[in-house]
Amino acid sequence: MENKANTNYKAHADIIRIMATFAVVLLHVAGARLIRADIGSFNFTVAAFFDCAMRWSVPVFIMLSGMLFLSKEKPINVKKLYTKNILRLVTAFLFWSFVYNLYNAFIETRSVFTSVAKAFLNVHNGAMHLWFVFIIIGLYVALPFIKRMCENLTKREAEGFILLSVLVMCVPKTLSAFKALTPLADYINKFEITYAAGYVGMFVAGWYIVSFERSRKEKIVSYALGLAGFLYMLITTLCFSNIRGAVAEEFMSFKSIGAFLMAFAVMDLCTNFFKNKEYSKTTKACLKLLSKCTFGVYLVHELILSLFSGMGFFVFKNVPIIGIPIEAIIIFVISFAITRLINLTPIGKYIS
């Protein structure tokens, strides 16, 4: 059994998960500085750079889930899916939603009783970053049907579905950022091809990357498109922010064409680079430990960041090109330590 487990272990999946988790922390650290910086300043530009550069993180989480759960090697146990995977997401959401609501209410009222009452009343409304939990639950609910669809798709059919998803999700979101093109975005939305909308295309894209052989030219094109997606996102964000005098957040959407292209390129590149490498037992043990804590790090890091920001703590505030990554590392390490401690408790598996 041990040898079989070692053979089936996908180190590259854990590496990608850890990278994506740190990228989320880095993105949020940059975002916290972005909204405080003067539009057009050096600090604003650097924060925007890091923010845009990490926008592949959440889509890669979704692609990674698709890569693992839609694989032919992983048969779906529907009972386990609903009573374990989804239940864990629900309990984790409720716990951390309560924690974040309690924190925010206490900051506002400074009353423990009032804060607890407000936290319970608003427990269904999680903190800003907990929206991702809803997305994953939705994908898991539909997983048996998406998996059956993928089992019968050829390479070209899979590419067609992914392109359709980009058309109905990413293109309207991108077009609507430009007022002159909003009517075209609205026209596309009229078709209401909802089965390919949302994040389903990203879910399927993760499975596609590992399921079909592609030429070196196709891979290079995907990397080039990923770079183009990042440059588009950064340039439009900076230009429109300067024009408006406010952060042009719509260009940094996870549903934008730029985010999709970046995520596909990162997922593709990392899978190709890490998949067939050999790893020592010590490296595998470290990867497994870090990977096991990534969900908890995602859940708790925003609280640590809020505490830092509330105290006015910014590492190298006037040197953001160094300060942002260092602060992200500090928050990641603290979040990992907290998650590790939570995981040692009896309820750890239900909340992290």
Secondary structure by P-SEA (a helix, b strand, c coil): caaaaaaaccaaaaaaaaaaaaaaaaaaaaaaaaaacccccaaaaaaaaaaaaacaaaaaaaaaaaacccccccccaaaaaaacaaaaaaaaaaaaaaaaaaaaaaaacccaaaaaaaaaaacccccccaaaaaaaaaaaaaaaaaaaaaaaccaaaaaaaaaaaaaaccaaaaaaccccaaaaaaaaacccccccccaaaaaaaaaaaacccccaaaaaaaaaaaaaaaaaaaaaaaaaaaaaccccccccccccaaaaaaaaaaaaaaaaacccccccaaaaaaaaaaaaaaaaaaacaaaaaaaaaaacccccccccaaaaaaaaaaaaaaaaaaaaaaaacccccccc
